[in-house]
Amino acid sequence: MRRTITAVLGTLAVSAASVGLWAVPASASDVYQGSDWATHAYDGTWFDYCDGEDDNHSVWGGYYTTSSSAYQTSSPVNGYCGTEFVDGVLTNLRMVEDNPASSTNYYGAWHGYPVAGS
C-alpha cells in the first residue's frame, strides 16, 4: 500500500512538473531594445510599444504578419507609447530604436513564429 501511494504521488509530481514546463510566462510576449519595449496581444492581431528610455531617440515595432511577406513597421514614438493593429496575425516582432549618430539603428531580438498564443 505504501509503495502504491508513493508511486501515485511520484507520478502526480512528474505530471505537475511537465505541465509547469509547458506553461508560458506572461513575459513571453514582451520584446525589448534596451528599456524600450513592445508587448503583443495573445491572438497576435495588435501590439503596444513604448519608449521606455525617454532619451530623445524614436522607437517603433518592426514586424511580419501572415498577410504579407514584407517587413512592416509601426509609427515611430518618442517619449510615449503607441498601439499598432495589424492585418493578419503577427509572425515576428521586434523593437527598433533610432540611432541619430549613425545610419544603423539599434535592433532588439525577434520574438518569432508563432507569435499568437504566446
Residue pairs with C-beta under 8 A, 6 or more apart in sequence:
24 118
28 118
29 39
29 40
29 42
29 111
29 115
29 118
30 37
30 38
30 39
30 111
31 37
31 38
31 39
31 93
31 94
31 95
31 108
31 109
31 110
31 111
32 95
32 108
32 109
33 59
33 94
33 95
33 96
33 97
33 106
33 107
33 108
34 52
34 53
34 97
34 106
34 108
35 52
35 53
36 49
36 50
36 51
36 52
36 53
36 59
36 95
36 97
36 108
37 49
37 50
37 52
37 95
38 47
38 48
38 49
38 50
38 61
38 93
38 94
38 95
39 47
39 48
39 49
40 46
40 47
40 48
40 90
40 93
40 111
40 115
41 47
42 116
42 117
43 89
43 116
43 117
44 86
44 89
44 90
44 91
44 114
44 115
44 116
44 117
45 85
45 86
45 89
45 90
45 116
46 83
46 84
46 85
46 86
47 61
47 63
47 74
47 83
47 84
47 86
47 90
47 93
48 81
48 82
48 83
49 59
49 60
49 61
49 74
49 77
49 81
49 82
49 83
49 84
49 95
50 59
50 77
50 80
50 81
50 82
51 57
51 58
51 59
51 77
51 78
51 79
51 80
51 81
53 97
54 79
56 78
56 79
57 78
57 97
57 98
57 99
57 100
57 106
58 76
58 77
58 78
58 97
58 98
59 76
59 77
59 78
59 95
59 96
59 97
59 98
60 73
60 74
60 75
60 76
60 77
60 82
60 95
60 96
61 73
61 74
61 84
61 93
61 94
61 95
61 96
62 71
62 72
62 73
62 93
62 94
62 95
62 96
62 107
63 71
63 72
63 73
63 74
63 84
63 86
63 90
63 91
63 92
63 93
63 94
64 70
64 71
64 72
64 90
64 91
64 92
65 72
65 86
65 87
65 88
65 89
65 90
65 91
66 88
66 89
66 91
67 86
67 87
67 88
68 87
68 88
72 86
73 96
74 82
74 84
75 82
75 84
76 98
89 114
89 115
89 116
90 115
90 116
91 112
91 113
91 114
91 115
92 110
92 111
92 112
92 113
92 115
93 110
93 111
93 115
94 107
94 108
94 109
94 110
94 111
95 107
95 108
96 105
96 106
96 107
96 108
97 105
97 106
97 108
98 105
98 106
99 105
99 106
